[in-house]
Amino acid sequence: MKIGFIGLGIMGKPMAKNLLKAGYDLTVFDVVKANVDDVVAAGAKAGASAKDVAAVCDVVITMLPNSPHVKTVVCGAGGVLEGAKSGLILIDMSSIAPLASIEVEKACAEKGVKMIDAPVSGGEPKAIDGTLAIMAGGDRAVLESVKPILSQMGSSVVYCGEIGAGNTTKLANQIIVAVNIAAVAEAYTLAQKAGVDPALVFDAIKGGLAGSTVMNAKSPMMLDGNFKPGFKIDLHIKDLGNALDTGHGVGSPLPLTASVMEMMQTLRADGCGQDDHSALAKYYAKVSGTKIGK
Ligand code: NAD
């Protein structure tokens, strides 16, 4: 089976390399040549365009920033649908708006291409380890047929429903992560201001109901003032924007998401868009005049 991989950034590069390690015949494309060269050095072939990749593959995986990129790469000039033969399976693993997944799937179906949306959670370390959590939407039988491929990149693959359901699930994930980080930053800022060491607060409460994977991962970063990404504020703004649009579209108000979105917008305006999302601590430092940690 020949696989195409388009979008070789922080996530796509290690995911593509895991497919090579598993022995798949891989053809790749990215607009950044250095990214292509890196994966070619690991054994992939280079395609000249998305169309070129699709023309020689049975399955094409996309791992791109957002909805407009996926629409362009799949439906645009020189895109996947121009090169694809009928029966090709497109696995879009990008985190995009669920409505965009539905739109792209419609265009695919007109060309006899089957599409599933299969965004991931876990970040670069799990992309490298091949232990991402994958949440998928689309035709269940199509998903089953590509599970051996997905299992090289993720340790869990959960079927969430029709096309777009994977991305709806990912939006739920991103809301919970964003609000949880903000709550941790808010609580530690209160402790700091009240004269209690936030490091001791973390130690005291991490085993109780307030504890979370977010708390364990982000507390050390906040306490050290280390905001090297990880997952960038700019990307989280993209996800919360998609969440707010989707919420407004289906009539589900998202007041907490909207609040954290404005905090992240403030940070972006302050030049922190490339910081890790744990930099929400900087927002609280700004409004309280008190920085977490020593
Ligand atoms: P990234 O910006 O590092 O990579 C995106 C890649 O797409 C880049 O190499 C870029 O050159 C390429 N690209 C953009 N437009 C293109 C086009 N028209 N044709 C070909 N290539 C194109 O982003 P990333 O961190 O790898 O994230 C990819 C997706 O995964 C995003 O939707 C993101 O939200 C999601 N995600 C990221 C993480 C993370 O921790 N970074 C975790 C989970 C999910």
Boltz pocket constraint, residues with backbone or C-beta under 6 A from the ligand:
constraints:
  - pocket:
      binder: B
      contacts: [[A, 6], [A, 7], [A, 8], [A, 9], [A, 10], [A, 11], [A, 12], [A, 29], [A, 30], [A, 31], [A, 32], [A, 35], [A, 63], [A, 64], [A, 65], [A, 66], [A, 69], [A, 72], [A, 73], [A, 93], [A, 94], [A, 95], [A, 96], [A, 120], [A, 121], [A, 122], [A, 123], [A, 124], [A, 230], [A, 231], [A, 232], [A, 235]]
      max_distance: 6.0
